[in-house]
Amino acid sequence: MYPRTLLSAIVVAVVAAVAYPTVITADEAAAPRKLMYRLGIGFSPDDVPLAGALATEADGNAAVCFGLVKVAGKPRYTYFLLFKFDPAKIKTFSLGSKGELKTIFGPDGGNLPVKVAFGDKKIDFTYKFKVDGKAGTISESIKIGGKEYDKAVPRVFLVDVTQDKITYLPVKDAVPEPAGGVENVAKALKRLEEKHAQVKEFFAGKAKK
């Protein structure tokens, strides 16, 4: 579970990341990767919605940046960015809002300009969403790698920070599940690797463009 940090206002200016090193030891058969919860921004009292969080593999090359919101009463990942990094070279991580831009975030909608850093490698993206509570639907867009997606928006991206030039690759029709908290992230990653060869090959160093 996340630390109980109350989201006091829907507008959070220049959100700072807070580190809480919690190790997730998932059942090996269900989720062989062991992820360490590193950083988070925009918590709510019951953990959903969540503006953003970063978890990294305790002994490996995988990391996940994700957010959560409830749609039709059920938790759903807003975005699920999969990072490949070199653990021998990357020793520090950060997560926060981009520049002086304000982060607007709440259960019904938000505008999240986010910056993630792996050492000196910096990744910017902006996620926007609006939840229709009556209809039980969500409209959303994400801008990442210089490209904006506002139709059939991918939730899963493969982001390679091991190269001189960072690459961004959406995974078509990928649905990260189960949602509901950082304890489920390793399970969701495992299922994506099982269902999508593109994801499995990415972490093996064979991602196809």
C-alpha positions in Angstrom: 0.0 0.0 0.0 1.0 3.6 -0.4 1.9 6.0 2.5 -1.2 7.8 3.7 -0.6 11.3 2.3 -3.7 13.3 2.1 -4.3 15.1 -1.2 -5.3 18.5 0.3 -6.2 20.3 -3.0 -7.0 19.4 -6.5 -4.3 21.8 -7.7 -0.8 20.8 -6.7 1.9 23.2 -7.7 5.3 21.8 -8.6 4.7 18.4 -7.0 7.8 17.0 -5.3 8.4 13.2 -5.2 8.7 11.5 -1.9 10.7 8.3 -1.6 9.4 5.3 0.4 11.5 2.2 -0.3 9.0 -0.6 0.0 10.0 -3.9 -1.5 7.2 -5.9 -3.2 8.0 -9.6 -3.0 5.4 -11.0 -5.4 4.7 -14.7 -5.7 7.3 -16.0 -8.0 4.9 -18.1 -10.1 2.6 -15.1 -10.6 5.1 -12.3 -10.9 8.8 -13.2 -10.9 10.1 -9.7 -11.0 10.6 -8.1 -7.5 9.8 -4.4 -7.7 10.9 -1.7 -5.2 8.5 1.2 -4.8 10.7 4.3 -5.2 8.7 7.5 -5.6 5.1 8.9 -5.7 3.2 12.1 -6.3 -0.5 13.1 -5.7 -1.7 10.5 -3.2 -5.3 10.2 -2.0 -6.4 8.8 1.3 -7.5 5.4 -0.1 -4.6 5.2 -2.7 -6.9 5.8 -5.7 -6.7 8.1 -7.5 -2.9 8.3 -7.7 -1.2 10.9 -9.9 2.0 8.9 -10.4 4.4 6.4 -8.9 7.7 4.8 -9.9 8.7 1.2 -9.1 12.0 -0.3 -10.2 13.2 -3.9 -10.3 15.3 -4.6 -7.2 17.8 -6.7 -9.2 17.2 -6.2 -12.9 16.6 -3.7 -15.8 12.8 -3.0 -15.5 11.0 0.0 -14.1 7.3 1.0 -14.2 5.8 4.5 -14.0 2.0 4.4 -13.5 -1.0 6.3 -12.3 -4.4 5.1 -11.0 -8.0 6.3 -11.2 -11.4 4.8 -10.6 -13.8 4.3 -13.5 -17.2 2.8 -13.0 -16.2 2.1 -9.4 -13.1 0.1 -10.3 -9.4 1.0 -10.2 -7.7 1.4 -13.6 -4.2 2.3 -14.6 -4.2 5.7 -16.3 -0.8 5.1 -17.9 1.7 2.2 -17.5 5.2 3.2 -18.8 7.7 0.4 -18.9 11.3 1.5 -18.7 14.4 -0.5 -19.6 17.5 0.9 -17.9 21.1 -0.2 -17.1 21.3 -0.9 -13.3 25.1 -0.7 -13.5 24.9 2.9 -14.7 21.7 4.2 -13.1 21.8 4.7 -9.4 19.4 7.6 -8.8 15.8 8.2 -9.8 13.4 11.1 -9.6 9.7 11.8 -10.3 7.8 15.1 -10.2 6.0 17.8 -12.1 7.6 19.2 -15.3 9.2 22.6 -14.7 7.0 25.3 -13.2 3.8 23.8 -14.6 1.0 23.1 -12.3 -0.4 19.6 -11.8 -4.2 19.5 -11.8 -5.4 16.2 -10.4 -8.5 14.7 -8.8 -10.9 11.7 -9.1 -12.8 13.3 -12.0 -10.0 14.6 -14.1 -6.5 16.0 -14.4 -3.7 17.6 -16.4 -0.4 15.9 -15.4 2.9 17.3 -16.8 5.3 14.7 -15.4 9.1 14.4 -15.5 10.9 11.1 -14.7 14.7 10.9 -14.5 17.0 7.9 -14.5 20.3 9.5 -13.6 20.9 12.2 -16.2 18.3 10.6 -18.6 15.1 12.7 -18.4 11.7 11.7 -19.8 8.8 14.2 -20.0 5.2 13.3 -20.7 1.8 14.9 -20.1 -1.3 12.9 -19.3 -4.8 14.4 -19.4 -8.0 12.7 -18.5 -11.7 13.3 -17.6 -13.9 10.7 -16.0 -17.7 10.7 -16.7 -19.1 9.3 -13.4 -22.6 8.8 -14.7 -21.5 7.0 -17.9 -18.7 5.2 -16.2 -16.2 6.2 -19.0 -12.9 8.0 -19.3 -11.6 10.3 -22.0 -7.8 10.8 -22.1 -4.7 11.8 -24.0 -1.0 11.4 -23.5 1.9 13.3 -25.0 5.2 11.5 -24.9 8.3 11.4 -27.0 7.2 14.4 -28.9 3.9 12.8 -30.1 0.4 13.2 -28.8 -2.1 10.4 -28.6 -5.7 11.3 -28.2 -7.6 8.5 -30.0 -7.4 4.8 -29.1 -4.9 6.1 -26.5 -2.2 3.5 -25.6 -1.7 3.0 -21.9 1.5 0.9 -22.2 4.7 2.4 -23.7 8.2 0.8 -23.9 10.8 3.5 -23.0 14.4 2.5 -23.6 16.8 4.7 -21.6 19.8 2.5 -22.3 20.5 4.2 -25.6 22.0 7.6 -26.3 18.7 8.7 -27.7 15.7 7.6 -25.6 13.1 5.7 -27.6 9.3 5.5 -27.0 7.2 2.7 -28.4 3.4 2.2 -27.7 2.1 -1.3 -27.3 -1.1 -1.7 -29.2 -4.1 -3.1 -27.4 -2.1 -3.8 -24.2 -4.3 -3.6 -21.0 -2.3 -3.6 -17.8 -4.1 -5.7 -15.1 -4.7 -6.2 -12.3 -5.0 -2.6 -11.1 -5.5 -1.3 -7.6 -2.1 -0.6 -6.0 1.6 -0.9 -6.3 1.4 -4.5 -5.0 -0.3 -5.4 -8.3 2.2 -3.8 -10.6 4.6 -6.8 -10.8 1.6 -9.0 -11.6 0.5 -6.7 -14.4 4.0 -6.5 -15.8 4.2 -10.3 -15.8 0.9 -10.7 -17.7 2.0 -8.1 -20.3 5.2 -10.1 -20.9 3.1 -13.3 -21.3 0.5 -11.8 -23.6 2.7 -9.5 -25.7 6.0 -10.8 -27.2 6.9 -7.1 -27.9 7.1 -6.5 -24.1 9.0 -9.7 -23.4 11.5 -9.0 -26.1 12.0 -5.4 -25.0 13.5 -6.4 -21.7 15.5 -9.2 -23.4 17.0 -6.5 -25.7 15.1 -7.5 -28.8 12.3 -4.9 -29.0 10.9 -4.5 -32.5 10.0 -1.0 -33.8 
